Amino acid sequence: MSRPETVTPQAALEHLLAGNARFTSETPRYGHQVGSEAARSGEQKPYAVVAGCIDSRVPLEAIFDQDFGSIAVVRSGAHVLDRALIGSIEFAVTQLAVPLVLVLGHERCGAVGATVQAVRAGTRPPGALSYLVEVIAPSVTGAEAEAPTGGEPVTDAEIAARATRRHVLFTVAQLRALPVVATSKGAVAVAGAIYNLDTGTVELLTGP
């Protein structure tokens, strides 16, 4: 997609989901050839920022079938935000006039799984990994609280699946509270979604 001068958050989201449809139907439009005109362009006009996980099974440009210059990407374990990621998103919004930020979680996320184990064991990993766990932990405890009681014990995998969705919504709320988003009067929007590792499809959890 070559972005026009103005694009709404909803239109940006529709372009992303259309690209995901091409990806899952195995009819991608873009081959990511470094010699292409889009790759050699002297400027960039992305229409979305995608905040995703570092998981190697979730290549963001590919699953949305986007060409060079179409989307800006920031990644961390379970899309946990820190000052560098927030600053990068604010740069895209303020300097590149990006209208949409999409938070993309995914199934069987390792960072969420590690947090589930840590919370249930009452432990914390050493080093900076503990920061990821601390940020994700409230989504895990929330998932445990909403899990059905009685019957068979709820498995780690079930808690992780619930926590992943809660964590996406938590990250969306964090980004919506940023002044550059909150004061944009709808010109900048944040949405959340989940990527299915088995089918390649993106499920929207909350729209812009």
Contacts in CASP RR format, 6 or more apart in sequence:
PFRMAT RR
TARGET T0000
AUTHOR 0000-0000-0000
METHOD contacts of the structure
MODEL  1
MSRPETVTPQAALEHLLAGNARFTSETPRYGHQVGSEAARSGEQKPYAVV
AGCIDSRVPLEAIFDQDFGSIAVVRSGAHVLDRALIGSIEFAVTQLAVPL
VLVLGHERCGAVGATVQAVRAGTRPPGALSYLVEVIAPSVTGAEAEAPTG
GEPVTDAEIAARATRRHVLFTVAQLRALPVVATSKGAVAVAGAIYNLDTG
TVELLTGP
1 15 0 8 1.000
1 47 0 8 1.000
1 66 0 8 1.000
1 67 0 8 1.000
1 70 0 8 1.000
2 45 0 8 1.000
3 45 0 8 1.000
3 46 0 8 1.000
3 47 0 8 1.000
3 70 0 8 1.000
7 47 0 8 1.000
7 99 0 8 1.000
8 99 0 8 1.000
9 99 0 8 1.000
9 100 0 8 1.000
9 186 0 8 1.000
9 187 0 8 1.000
9 188 0 8 1.000
9 189 0 8 1.000
9 191 0 8 1.000
9 208 0 8 1.000
10 189 0 8 1.000
10 208 0 8 1.000
11 47 0 8 1.000
12 47 0 8 1.000
12 48 0 8 1.000
12 99 0 8 1.000
12 100 0 8 1.000
12 208 0 8 1.000
13 48 0 8 1.000
13 100 0 8 1.000
13 102 0 8 1.000
13 191 0 8 1.000
13 204 0 8 1.000
13 207 0 8 1.000
13 208 0 8 1.000
15 47 0 8 1.000
15 48 0 8 1.000
15 70 0 8 1.000
16 48 0 8 1.000
16 50 0 8 1.000
16 64 0 8 1.000
16 66 0 8 1.000
16 71 0 8 1.000
16 100 0 8 1.000
16 102 0 8 1.000
16 202 0 8 1.000
17 202 0 8 1.000
17 204 0 8 1.000
19 29 0 8 1.000
19 64 0 8 1.000
19 65 0 8 1.000
19 66 0 8 1.000
20 63 0 8 1.000
20 64 0 8 1.000
20 65 0 8 1.000
20 200 0 8 1.000
20 201 0 8 1.000
20 202 0 8 1.000
22 28 0 8 1.000
22 29 0 8 1.000
22 65 0 8 1.000
23 62 0 8 1.000
23 63 0 8 1.000
23 64 0 8 1.000
23 65 0 8 1.000
23 200 0 8 1.000
24 199 0 8 1.000
24 200 0 8 1.000
24 201 0 8 1.000
28 62 0 8 1.000
28 65 0 8 1.000
29 65 0 8 1.000
29 67 0 8 1.000
30 65 0 8 1.000
30 66 0 8 1.000
30 67 0 8 1.000
32 39 0 8 1.000
32 61 0 8 1.000
32 62 0 8 1.000
32 67 0 8 1.000
32 68 0 8 1.000
33 39 0 8 1.000
36 67 0 8 1.000
36 68 0 8 1.000
38 67 0 8 1.000
38 68 0 8 1.000
38 69 0 8 1.000
38 70 0 8 1.000
39 68 0 8 1.000
41 68 0 8 1.000
41 69 0 8 1.000
44 69 0 8 1.000
44 72 0 8 1.000
44 96 0 8 1.000
45 69 0 8 1.000
45 96 0 8 1.000
45 97 0 8 1.000
46 69 0 8 1.000
46 70 0 8 1.000
46 71 0 8 1.000
46 72 0 8 1.000
46 92 0 8 1.000
46 96 0 8 1.000
46 98 0 8 1.000
47 70 0 8 1.000
47 71 0 8 1.000
47 98 0 8 1.000
47 99 0 8 1.000
47 100 0 8 1.000
48 70 0 8 1.000
48 71 0 8 1.000
48 72 0 8 1.000
48 98 0 8 1.000
48 99 0 8 1.000
48 100 0 8 1.000
48 101 0 8 1.000
48 102 0 8 1.000
49 71 0 8 1.000
49 72 0 8 1.000
49 73 0 8 1.000
49 74 0 8 1.000
49 89 0 8 1.000
49 92 0 8 1.000
49 93 0 8 1.000
49 98 0 8 1.000
49 100 0 8 1.000
49 101 0 8 1.000
49 102 0 8 1.000
50 60 0 8 1.000
50 64 0 8 1.000
50 71 0 8 1.000
50 72 0 8 1.000
50 73 0 8 1.000
50 74 0 8 1.000
50 101 0 8 1.000
50 102 0 8 1.000
50 104 0 8 1.000
51 74 0 8 1.000
51 75 0 8 1.000
51 79 0 8 1.000
51 81 0 8 1.000
51 85 0 8 1.000
51 89 0 8 1.000
51 101 0 8 1.000
51 102 0 8 1.000
51 103 0 8 1.000
51 104 0 8 1.000
51 171 0 8 1.000
51 175 0 8 1.000
52 58 0 8 1.000
52 60 0 8 1.000
52 73 0 8 1.000
52 74 0 8 1.000
52 75 0 8 1.000
52 76 0 8 1.000
52 79 0 8 1.000
52 103 0 8 1.000
52 104 0 8 1.000
52 105 0 8 1.000
53 75 0 8 1.000
53 76 0 8 1.000
53 77 0 8 1.000
53 78 0 8 1.000
53 79 0 8 1.000
53 104 0 8 1.000
53 105 0 8 1.000
53 106 0 8 1.000
53 109 0 8 1.000
53 111 0 8 1.000
54 75 0 8 1.000
54 76 0 8 1.000
54 77 0 8 1.000
55 77 0 8 1.000
55 106 0 8 1.000
55 109 0 8 1.000
55 110 0 8 1.000
57 106 0 8 1.000
57 197 0 8 1.000
58 104 0 8 1.000
58 105 0 8 1.000
58 106 0 8 1.000
58 195 0 8 1.000
58 197 0 8 1.000
60 71 0 8 1.000
60 73 0 8 1.000
60 75 0 8 1.000
60 104 0 8 1.000
61 70 0 8 1.000
61 71 0 8 1.000
61 73 0 8 1.000
63 195 0 8 1.000
63 200 0 8 1.000
63 202 0 8 1.000
64 71 0 8 1.000
64 202 0 8 1.000
72 88 0 8 1.000
72 92 0 8 1.000
72 96 0 8 1.000
72 98 0 8 1.000
74 85 0 8 1.000
74 88 0 8 1.000
74 89 0 8 1.000
76 82 0 8 1.000
76 85 0 8 1.000
76 132 0 8 1.000
77 109 0 8 1.000
77 111 0 8 1.000
77 132 0 8 1.000
78 105 0 8 1.000
78 109 0 8 1.000
78 110 0 8 1.000
78 111 0 8 1.000
78 112 0 8 1.000
78 115 0 8 1.000
78 132 0 8 1.000
78 135 0 8 1.000
78 136 0 8 1.000
78 164 0 8 1.000
78 167 0 8 1.000
79 103 0 8 1.000
79 104 0 8 1.000
79 105 0 8 1.000
79 167 0 8 1.000
79 168 0 8 1.000
79 171 0 8 1.000
80 111 0 8 1.000
80 131 0 8 1.000
80 132 0 8 1.000
80 135 0 8 1.000
80 136 0 8 1.000
80 171 0 8 1.000
81 135 0 8 1.000
81 171 0 8 1.000
81 174 0 8 1.000
81 175 0 8 1.000
82 131 0 8 1.000
86 178 0 8 1.000
89 101 0 8 1.000
89 175 0 8 1.000
89 178 0 8 1.000
90 178 0 8 1.000
90 180 0 8 1.000
92 98 0 8 1.000
92 101 0 8 1.000
93 101 0 8 1.000
93 180 0 8 1.000
93 181 0 8 1.000
93 184 0 8 1.000
93 188 0 8 1.000
94 180 0 8 1.000
98 188 0 8 1.000
99 187 0 8 1.000
99 188 0 8 1.000
99 189 0 8 1.000
100 188 0 8 1.000
100 189 0 8 1.000
100 190 0 8 1.000
100 191 0 8 1.000
100 208 0 8 1.000
101 175 0 8 1.000
101 181 0 8 1.000
101 188 0 8 1.000
101 189 0 8 1.000
101 190 0 8 1.000
101 191 0 8 1.000
102 190 0 8 1.000
102 191 0 8 1.000
102 192 0 8 1.000
102 193 0 8 1.000
103 168 0 8 1.000
103 171 0 8 1.000
103 172 0 8 1.000
103 175 0 8 1.000
103 190 0 8 1.000
103 191 0 8 1.000
103 192 0 8 1.000
103 193 0 8 1.000
104 168 0 8 1.000
104 192 0 8 1.000
104 193 0 8 1.000
104 194 0 8 1.000
104 195 0 8 1.000
104 202 0 8 1.000
105 164 0 8 1.000
105 167 0 8 1.000
105 168 0 8 1.000
105 192 0 8 1.000
105 193 0 8 1.000
105 194 0 8 1.000
105 195 0 8 1.000
106 164 0 8 1.000
106 194 0 8 1.000
106 195 0 8 1.000
106 196 0 8 1.000
106 197 0 8 1.000
107 161 0 8 1.000
107 164 0 8 1.000
107 194 0 8 1.000
107 195 0 8 1.000
107 196 0 8 1.000
107 197 0 8 1.000
107 198 0 8 1.000
108 157 0 8 1.000
108 160 0 8 1.000
108 197 0 8 1.000
109 160 0 8 1.000
109 164 0 8 1.000
111 132 0 8 1.000
111 136 0 8 1.000
112 136 0 8 1.000
112 139 0 8 1.000
112 140 0 8 1.000
112 160 0 8 1.000
112 163 0 8 1.000
112 164 0 8 1.000
112 167 0 8 1.000
113 156 0 8 1.000
113 160 0 8 1.000
113 163 0 8 1.000
114 125 0 8 1.000
114 129 0 8 1.000
114 132 0 8 1.000
114 133 0 8 1.000
115 132 0 8 1.000
115 133 0 8 1.000
115 136 0 8 1.000
115 137 0 8 1.000
115 139 0 8 1.000
115 140 0 8 1.000
115 163 0 8 1.000
116 140 0 8 1.000
116 156 0 8 1.000
116 159 0 8 1.000
116 160 0 8 1.000
116 163 0 8 1.000
117 156 0 8 1.000
118 124 0 8 1.000
118 125 0 8 1.000
118 133 0 8 1.000
118 137 0 8 1.000
119 133 0 8 1.000
119 137 0 8 1.000
119 140 0 8 1.000
119 141 0 8 1.000
119 144 0 8 1.000
120 156 0 8 1.000
120 159 0 8 1.000
124 130 0 8 1.000
124 133 0 8 1.000
124 134 0 8 1.000
125 133 0 8 1.000
136 163 0 8 1.000
136 167 0 8 1.000
138 170 0 8 1.000
139 163 0 8 1.000
139 164 0 8 1.000
139 166 0 8 1.000
139 167 0 8 1.000
139 170 0 8 1.000
140 159 0 8 1.000
140 160 0 8 1.000
140 163 0 8 1.000
142 162 0 8 1.000
142 163 0 8 1.000
142 166 0 8 1.000
143 159 0 8 1.000
143 160 0 8 1.000
143 162 0 8 1.000
143 163 0 8 1.000
143 166 0 8 1.000
144 154 0 8 1.000
144 159 0 8 1.000
146 162 0 8 1.000
147 154 0 8 1.000
147 158 0 8 1.000
147 159 0 8 1.000
147 162 0 8 1.000
148 154 0 8 1.000
164 194 0 8 1.000
165 194 0 8 1.000
165 205 0 8 1.000
168 192 0 8 1.000
168 193 0 8 1.000
168 194 0 8 1.000
168 205 0 8 1.000
169 192 0 8 1.000
169 205 0 8 1.000
169 206 0 8 1.000
171 192 0 8 1.000
172 190 0 8 1.000
172 191 0 8 1.000
172 192 0 8 1.000
172 205 0 8 1.000
172 206 0 8 1.000
175 181 0 8 1.000
175 190 0 8 1.000
176 182 0 8 1.000
176 190 0 8 1.000
180 188 0 8 1.000
181 188 0 8 1.000
181 189 0 8 1.000
181 190 0 8 1.000
189 207 0 8 1.000
189 208 0 8 1.000
190 208 0 8 1.000
191 204 0 8 1.000
191 205 0 8 1.000
191 206 0 8 1.000
191 207 0 8 1.000
191 208 0 8 1.000
192 204 0 8 1.000
192 205 0 8 1.000
192 206 0 8 1.000
192 207 0 8 1.000
193 202 0 8 1.000
193 203 0 8 1.000
193 204 0 8 1.000
193 205 0 8 1.000
194 202 0 8 1.000
194 203 0 8 1.000
194 205 0 8 1.000
195 201 0 8 1.000
195 202 0 8 1.000
195 203 0 8 1.000
196 202 0 8 1.000
196 203 0 8 1.000
END
